Amino acid sequence: MNKKNVAVVMGGYSDEYVVSLKSGQLIYDSLDRNLYNVYKVVILKNEWYFLDENDKKYSINKGDFSVALDNNETLQFDVCFNIIHGTPGENGILQAYWDAIGQKYTGCDFYQSALTFNKKDTLAVLSKYGIPSAKSVYLRKGEEINVDEIIENLGLPVFVKPNQSGSSLGISKVKEKSKLIAATEIAFKEDDEILIESFLDGMEVSVGVIDFKGETIVLGITEIVPQNEFFDYEAKYEGASEEITPARIDDETRLRVEEIAKRAYNSLGMSGFSRSEYILMNGIPYMLEMNTNPGFSPASILPQQAKIYGISITDLCGNEVEKALAKNLK
């Protein structure tokens, strides 16, 4: 059998690259070696390289995403397994580049990546499909900030967050009017656009949705119980939260969450892994955001949900590769 060459592409240009390297390692370890030749590719701001079994680096030729090896052979990849969190792998930049050079890859296309990385635009599109979200104010860097007007409109507390950023970087919960400007400055360090959102007082749930063997399925609904004020970077990646799967909700609420999560996924024309965050208030799920390349380290939510659902990591990752191989190149 002619094995396909799969590059597990990890790293990225943001602070999330550390998490991406862990996610990439799990996928690298999990892909079926009877079906695929599996390789590691790391993309960082200052270098793109292939890492061989002896951890020797070889530069990636950006003209066609190939690798020139020592024996005068050129390594080409049948599929790139994209597991970069944040830019450039989760905001459409890498996908557009791969489309331009005719390289197949896993996950959603560049448009879906760019759209979902923009929280404001995602929520605006999904509102047309009847998916509720918090009231919010959108600001660009340099615009005048009318604190009184914002508090009058949204109340207190509020969440201040970068519009385009992952892993809860730059997010603050503001309980006092006097702290709002400082919180905007923190968010503006991550992005030139920010959102200030009204506080939704309810249970936070994280919902994994994928297309698996031709069907959109909800892998699981995980209840987030952060030790901190909210599900921030420390809570996500440093163990400062309790994650309960399945979430402690009644069947009626579960079915409502599943229906809305699938509707959001299908309405956006999604493909591949996704993890959406919702706040449940009075049984209604209010969407916070959708991640198209969620964390995939052993401690991450999506692999935990897959295990409970009964899908092995090997099958989950293999399904992504097979879908990518079947894609028609544009």
N, C-alpha and C positions, 0 to 999 in steps of 0.2 A: 504494500500500500504506500502511496506517495504522501508522506506526512507534510502538512502545511506548516509554514514558518510563522510563528506568532510572536510579536514583540510586545512585551508588557511595558507600556510607556508610563513612567512615573516621574515625580518631582514637581516641577512648576516654578513660577516666578514669585509666589507669595509665601507668607510665613507658614502656609499649610503644607509646604513641600515635605516637612518631616512626617506628617500623617500619611501623605501620599506614598512615601517610600515604604511604610509599614503595610499599607493597603496593597501596593504592588508586589511585595514579598509574598503575601498570602495567596494572591492570584497566581504568581509564578510557581509557588509550591503546589497549587491545587490543580492546575491544568493537566489533563491526561496525556502523559508522555507516549502512550501507545498511539495517539492520534496526532499529536503536534510536537514539533521542535519548538521549544520555548526559550525565549531570549529576554534579557533585561535591557531596556533603553531608559536612560535618565536625561530629562530635559530640565536644565537650569538656565537662569538668565544669561550666564556668561559661557555656558558650554552645553552642547548636545552630544551625548556619547553612548555607545554600546559597551556593555560590561560583560566580558567573557567569564567562563567558569573559574578562572584564576584571578578574577577582579582586575584584569587588564582593560584599560580604556581604549576604545577606537572611536574616532570622530564620526559623526553622522554627516553624510553628504546631504545637505539640505535641498539640492536640486531634485533628488528623487527618493530621499529618505533611505538610502542604502549605506552599507558599510564596506569599506575596502579592508580585507583581512591580510594577514602577513603572507599567506601563500598565493598572493595575487588573485585570490577569489573575491567575488563581490557577493555580499549577503543581502538579499532582498526579502522583504516581509510580505506574506500573503494577507495578514491582518495585523493591525495595531490595536492592542487592547488598552484603551484609554482609561487610566485611573488617576489622572492628575486632578487634584482638587484646586479650585480657584483658577486664576489665569495661568497659562493660556488654554488649558484643557477643558475648562468648564464654562467658558464664556464665548466659545465659538471660533476663537482665533485659530487654534490648531486644526479644528475640523475644516475650516475654509481652506487652509493651506493643504491639507490632505486631499480635499476635493480637487483642488487646482492641479495637483500632481498625479491624480488617479490612484491614490492609496486607500484601500479599504480599512475601516476602523469600526470599533464597537460603539454602542451608545447612540444618542440622538444626533441629528444633523446640526450644522452650525447655527441655523436660525433658532431652533428650539433651545440650544445652549445659550445663545446670546440673550434670548428673551427671558428665560428662567433665571439667568444671573442678575437680571434687572428686576428687583422686587416690585417697584412701582408699576412697571409695565405688565408684569405677570398678573398682579392682582387686578389691574384694570381690564385685561383681556378676560380673566376668569369671572369677573363680575357680570360679564355679558352672558355667561353660562349659569348664572344663579348661584355662584359660590361666594359666600360672604367673607368679609375681612374687616379688620379694625378701621375706624376713622383715622385719617392721617393727613399730615401736612408735608409737602415736598419742598426741599430747599436746595439751591445750588450755592456753591462756595462763592462768597462775595456779596450775596444778597443780604438785604437788611432783615434782621430777625426781630419781629415784633412779639416779644415774650408774652405780654398781656393778652394779645389777640389769640396766640396759640393755646394758652392755658384756658382761655374762655371757650375756645372751640373744642378742645380735647379733654379738658379737666386734668386732674392729677391723680395718681402718677401717670407718667408717659414713658414710652421707650424711645430712645434716640438711637438710630442705627444707620450705618452706611447703606446706600441703595444697592451698591454692587460690591459685595464682599462675602466671604464664606467663613465657616467655623466660628460664628458669633464674635468675630474680631470687631472691636470698635463700638460695641453696643453698651449702652448705659440705661439703667432704670432711674428715672428722676422723680423724686417725691416732693421736692421743694422748688418753687419758682426760681429762686436765686441760683440753683445749680444747673439750670437749663443751658445757659451759654457755654459753660465748661464742658458739658456733655456733647454739645454740637462740635466743639473743637476736637474732642477725641474722635468722633465719627468722621470728621473731615480729614483726619490724618490717613484714613483708609480709602476714602473716595471723595470726589468733588461734588457728589450729590448725596443727600441724606434724607431719611424719612423720620418724622416724629409721629408716633402712633399712640392712640388712646390705649389705656390699660384694659386688657380683657381678663376678668377675674374668674379663672376656671382651671380645669385640668389641661396640662399640655400633653399632647400625644404626637408620636412620630410614626408615620404610616409608610411602610415600604410597598411600592407598586412596581411591577415589572411586566414585560410581555414575555411569556414563557410558553414555548411550543404553540405559538399562534393565538394565545389567549391573554388578555389583560387580567392579572391576578393581584390581589392584596396579600402580600406575604405575611403581614402581621400589623397589629396596632400596639405600640409600646407606650406605656404611661411613663412620663418623665417626672421624677420627684427630686428636683435639685436641692442640694444642701445650701447653695448660694441663693441669691435673690431670684435668679432665673437660670435658664439653660445656657450658660456662657461657655467660653473656651475651656475653662478649668473643669466645669461640670461635664462637658462632652468628652474631653480627652485625658483628664487627670483624675478621674474617678470620683469627682465631687457631686455625684448624683446617683439616685437609685433608678434603675430602668426595669420596669415590670412588664413582661410579655407573657400572655396577653394582658392588655390594660383592664383595670377593674371597672368595667362599664357593663350596663345591661344590654341584652340582645338588640333591643330597638335602636339604641344609640350606636352600637357596633355596626349594624346594617346601614345606618345613615352615614356613618363615617366611611365605610367601605364604598358606598355608592358615590359619595362626593369625591373621594380620592380617585376612584376609577374615572369619573367624569372629568376631573381636572386633567388627568394623564391623557385621556383620549382626546379631549378638546384641544389640547396643545399639540397633538400629533406626536406624542412622545415615543421613544423607543429606549430599551435598555433599563439600567437601574434607575430608580428614583426614590427619594425619601422626602415626604412632605410633612411640614410641621403645622399642627392645628391647636387652637385653644377651644376646649369644649365648654360652652356656657349654656346652661338650661337645655342640654342635649343637642345643641346646634354646633357643628364644627366651623370655626372661623379660621381661614387659612392665613398663615404667617409667610410661608415661602415654600419653594420646591427646590430641592437639590438634585442635579442630574448626574453628579459623580460623588455620591455620599461616601463617607468613610467606610473602608472595607478591611480594616485590621481585625484580628480575632476578637477584639473587645467591642467592635462597632455594632450598631443596632441592626443593620441589614443582614449580616451573616447570622446573627443570633435569631432573627425572625425566620430566616430560611431553614435553619436547623429545626426550629419548632414546627414549621410548616411541613417539614419532611423532605426538603430539597437539599441535596448535598452541595457543598461549595463547588465541587468538581462539575456537577451537572449544571449548576447555576452559571458558572463561567463558560463551560463548554457550549451552552445554549447561546450565549452572547457571541462567541466566535463563529458558530455555525450560521447565525443570522447575518453577521457581517460578511461572511464568505458568499452568502446567497444574494447580497445586495448587487444591484446593477449600478455600475459607476456612471456618474453624470457626464 
